[in-house]
Amino acid sequence: MSDWGPVFVSLVLFVLLTPGLLFQVPGRSRVVEFGNFQTSGAAILIHSLLYFALICVFLLAVRIHFYLG
């Protein structure tokens, strides 16, 4: 049986934390902008740090596992 938990968690967080897709921190004119489809270097840095922190929480602290097969 394969553990698909890290794959699903990584995929969902990647889609949710893509800068400019759903939201962007920091935005170009405001602190948080929603659905603007534009990005900046600062937004990429902030979103990658959020992604890393949430991956660590979900995979190491919460230990999410999905076994398929």
C-alpha positions in Angstrom: 0.0 0.0 0.0 1.2 3.4 -0.9 0.9 6.5 1.3 -0.7 9.2 -0.8 -1.2 11.7 2.0 1.9 13.9 1.2 0.9 13.9 -2.5 -2.7 15.1 -1.8 -1.7 17.6 0.8 1.0 19.1 -1.4 -1.3 19.3 -4.4 -4.1 21.0 -2.5 -1.8 23.5 -0.8 0.0 24.2 -4.1 -3.3 25.1 -5.8 -4.6 27.1 -2.8 -1.4 29.0 -2.3 -0.5 29.9 -5.9 0.1 33.6 -5.7 -2.6 35.5 -7.6 -5.0 32.6 -8.2 -7.2 32.8 -5.1 -5.5 35.5 -3.1 -2.2 37.3 -3.0 -0.2 38.5 0.1 1.1 41.3 -0.3 -1.0 42.7 -3.1 0.1 45.4 -5.5 -2.2 48.1 -4.0 -3.5 46.5 -0.8 -2.2 44.0 1.8 -4.4 41.2 0.5 -5.9 41.0 -3.0 -8.2 38.3 -4.3 -8.2 36.8 -7.8 -6.0 39.4 -9.5 -3.9 36.9 -11.5 -0.8 39.0 -11.0 2.2 38.3 -8.8 5.4 39.9 -7.5 8.6 38.7 -6.0 7.5 39.5 -2.5 4.2 37.6 -3.0 6.1 34.5 -4.3 8.4 34.6 -1.2 5.5 35.0 1.2 3.5 32.2 -0.4 6.4 29.8 -0.5 7.1 30.4 3.2 3.4 29.8 3.9 3.5 26.6 1.8 6.6 25.3 3.6 5.1 26.0 7.1 1.7 24.4 6.2 3.4 21.3 4.7 5.4 20.9 7.9 2.4 21.2 10.0 0.2 18.8 8.1 2.8 16.2 7.3 5.0 16.3 10.5 2.7 17.4 13.3 -0.7 16.2 12.2 0.6 13.2 10.2 -2.0 13.0 7.5 -1.9 9.7 5.6 -4.0 8.2 2.8 -3.4 4.5 2.0 -4.8 3.4 -1.4 -4.4 0.1 -3.1 
